Amino acid sequence: MLTLAPVLQKYADESGHYLHGFGDHLGTGHWSVEGHHLAGHSHRRCLTPWLHEALSERQPGPSR
């Protein structure tokens, strides 16, 4: 499992942008458009290195 929350929270803290909610409900609920955008682009900083590490540590399975 890869947790994006720390990356998203750091961005929100540093930028002052809300990544959850809409209209009068900023800061709560589902990701906003910006939250989805950032999560999608976080793969460059998070998902790609995480997958590389996870797959390189994986033991080869039995031949089929």
C-alpha positions as CSV (number, residue, x, y, z in Angstrom):
1,M,0.0,0.0,0.0
2,L,1.2,3.5,-0.8
3,T,-0.1,6.3,1.2
4,L,-0.3,9.6,-0.6
5,A,-1.7,11.6,2.3
6,P,1.7,12.9,3.6
7,V,2.6,14.2,0.1
8,L,-0.8,15.8,-0.4
9,Q,-0.8,17.3,3.1
10,K,2.7,18.8,2.6
11,Y,1.5,20.4,-0.7
12,A,-1.6,21.8,1.0
13,D,0.4,23.2,3.9
14,E,3.0,24.8,1.7
15,S,0.6,26.1,-1.0
16,G,-2.4,27.0,1.2
17,H,-4.6,25.2,-1.4
18,Y,-7.5,23.0,-0.4
19,L,-7.4,19.5,-1.9
20,H,-10.8,18.4,-0.5
21,G,-14.3,19.8,-0.8
22,F,-16.2,22.2,-3.0
23,G,-17.9,25.6,-2.6
24,D,-18.9,26.2,1.0
25,H,-17.4,22.8,2.1
26,L,-13.7,23.4,1.3
27,G,-11.4,21.3,3.3
28,T,-13.8,18.4,3.8
29,G,-15.2,15.5,1.8
30,H,-13.9,14.2,-1.5
31,W,-10.9,15.4,-3.3
32,S,-11.3,18.5,-5.3
33,V,-10.2,18.9,-8.9
34,E,-6.8,20.1,-7.7
35,G,-6.6,17.1,-5.2
36,H,-7.2,14.6,-8.0
37,H,-4.7,16.4,-10.3
38,L,-2.0,16.4,-7.6
39,A,-2.7,12.7,-6.7
40,G,-2.4,11.8,-10.4
41,H,0.9,13.6,-10.8
42,S,2.3,12.4,-7.4
43,H,3.3,9.2,-9.2
44,R,6.5,10.9,-10.4
45,R,7.5,11.5,-6.8
46,C,5.8,8.6,-5.0
47,L,4.4,5.8,-7.1
48,T,7.2,5.2,-9.6
49,P,10.0,4.9,-7.0
50,W,7.7,2.9,-4.7
51,L,6.8,0.4,-7.5
52,H,10.5,0.1,-8.5
53,E,11.5,-0.7,-5.0
54,A,8.6,-3.1,-4.4
55,L,9.3,-5.0,-7.7
56,S,13.0,-5.1,-7.3
57,E,12.6,-6.7,-3.8
58,R,10.0,-9.2,-5.0
59,Q,11.2,-12.8,-5.0
60,P,10.7,-14.6,-8.3
61,G,7.8,-17.0,-8.3
62,P,7.6,-20.6,-9.5
63,S,7.8,-21.1,-13.2
64,R,4.5,-21.8,-15.0
